[in-house]
Amino acid sequence: MDQIIRWTSPLTELRVVGVDLTTCRVWVSYQQGPRELDVEPVAVALDGEDTVLTVDLTQEQTAAFREGTVKVQVNWVTQEGRRDATVIKSVSVLPNLLEEVKGYGD
């Protein structure tokens, strides 16, 4: 994931290199200034030695971010209770000309 467009509902993938998280409880955290969002992935899959996380954000969640950058980090807890995390990455937040929630029937 390199970018998020505001007011969209992206299904994005994040890759955690060299770690198997398939038996862990996982959270993906987004932070932009005082705004914080923690979500659990809808899917956690192993791809070779890497874990691929699928995150489903809503239109309301992406609309809460301002244009600029948002920090993203993955945290997890193993079945044994050990906690670990990735380094924090920055992702671009891009504008959307249609700034409202839309549905199929709209």
LINSULFEN-V455864 format. One record per backbone hydrogen bond with DSSP energy under -1.0 kcal/mol. NH is the residue of the N-H (numbers start at 1). CO is the residue of the C=O. E is the energy in kcal/mol with one decimal. If there is no record, write none. Layout:
nh=(NH | NH)
co=(CO | CO)
e=(E | E)
This chain:
nh=(4 | 6 | 8 | 12 | 14 | 16 | 24 | 25 | 27 | 28 | 29 | 30 | 31 | 32 | 35 | 37 | 39 | 42 | 43 | 45 | 47 | 50 | 51 | 52 | 53 | 54 | 55 | 57 | 62 | 63 | 64 | 65 | 68 | 70 | 71 | 72 | 73 | 75 | 76 | 77 | 78 | 81 | 84 | 86 | 89 | 91 | 92 | 93 | 94 | 100 | 106)
co=(92 | 94 | 5 | 55 | 53 | 51 | 21 | 77 | 75 | 39 | 73 | 37 | 71 | 35 | 32 | 30 | 28 | 54 | 54 | 52 | 50 | 47 | 16 | 45 | 14 | 43 | 12 | 10 | 58 | 59 | 60 | 62 | 93 | 91 | 31 | 89 | 29 | 27 | 84 | 25 | 82 | 78 | 76 | 74 | 72 | 70 | 2 | 68 | 4 | 98 | 103)
e=(-2.6 | -2.7 | -1.1 | -2.5 | -2.5 | -3.0 | -1.8 | -2.4 | -2.7 | -3.4 | -3.3 | -3.0 | -2.1 | -2.4 | -2.1 | -2.5 | -2.6 | -2.5 | -1.2 | -2.4 | -3.3 | -1.9 | -2.5 | -3.4 | -3.3 | -2.6 | -3.1 | -2.2 | -2.2 | -2.1 | -1.0 | -1.1 | -2.1 | -2.6 | -3.1 | -3.0 | -2.0 | -2.6 | -2.4 | -2.2 | -3.0 | -1.9 | -2.3 | -2.3 | -2.7 | -2.7 | -1.8 | -3.0 | -3.2 | -1.5 | -1.3)
